[in-house]
Amino acid sequence: MAAALVSPEDLTEDDANRRVRILLALATCMAEKGYRATTVSDIAREGRVSKTVVYAHFRDKEHCLLELYTRATDKVLATVRAAQDRAADEGLAWRDRLRSAVRAYLEVLAANPEVAWAALVEVQAAGRHALTLRRQVIDRYVELIRGVAAEMAERFPDEVRAVDRALVVAAVGGLNELMLARVERGEAGSLAEDTDVATEVLVGLVARR
């Protein structure tokens, strides 16, 4: 079962559950009416807390979104790395290892559709700080893929090559659009159906010709 992208275990404060409720309330509100139309009052009402409590945790709505996005990204990356490690421990062929990582990535997003909407759609409407964070997140995905490709190139030198960063950026951009299109159609829960397509993109990227 895919893990929740935002959970109380991610936090250490005594009121961790309340903070997570606020983050998830923002995700719910954005899925219903969008980031720009969502107010702190909306978040408080959905999270069943007062506005005072929301402001005790977050400076403003943007701060709340940035934390939601950061925590979700951290959880996704950890999920992908864990899937990659399991596949390696099981001795799977490199193509199957890639597929395992891709499927884990898509499944965790599919299991958290409102957070997926926030991360793929709403973050682009949230201002300069959010766009800067989005660029940093994309860079993290790029470096993850490059690291996996380099490790596989060492283990399977006749089949896999290390990949130039620009090519990985292009592939990540294409995969992001693939996911975004499905989420915009209201099909976030079906993201795992794109596992084969996304895997083929990465196989084509790293396979020696």
VENDA-V575479 format. One record per pair of residues at least 6 apart in sequence whose C-alpha atoms are under 6 Angstrom apart, sorted by the first residue. I is the first residue (numbers start at 1). GAP is how many residues later the second one is. D is the distance in Angstrom with one decimal. If there is no record, write none. Layout:
i	gap	d
I	GAP	D
I	GAP	D
//
This chain:
i	gap	d
2	106	4.9
5	67	4.9
5	70	5.7
8	8	5.4
8	9	5.3
21	26	5.4
22	25	5.2
23	45	5.8
25	18	5.4
25	21	5.3
25	22	5.0
26	17	5.4
27	87	5.5
27	88	5.6
27	91	6.0
28	86	5.9
31	83	5.8
35	87	5.9
44	6	5.4
44	7	5.4
58	6	5.8
69	50	5.8
80	21	5.2
80	24	5.9
80	25	5.7
83	18	5.3
84	17	5.4
87	10	5.3
99	100	5.4
103	92	5.5
106	85	5.6
106	86	5.0
107	85	5.4
109	7	5.5
110	78	5.3
110	79	4.3
110	81	5.4
113	75	5.3
123	7	5.9
142	26	5.9
149	13	5.3
150	12	4.8
153	7	4.7
153	8	5.0
153	9	5.8
159	48	5.8
159	49	5.2
160	46	5.5
160	47	4.7
160	48	5.2
161	45	5.4
161	47	5.7
//
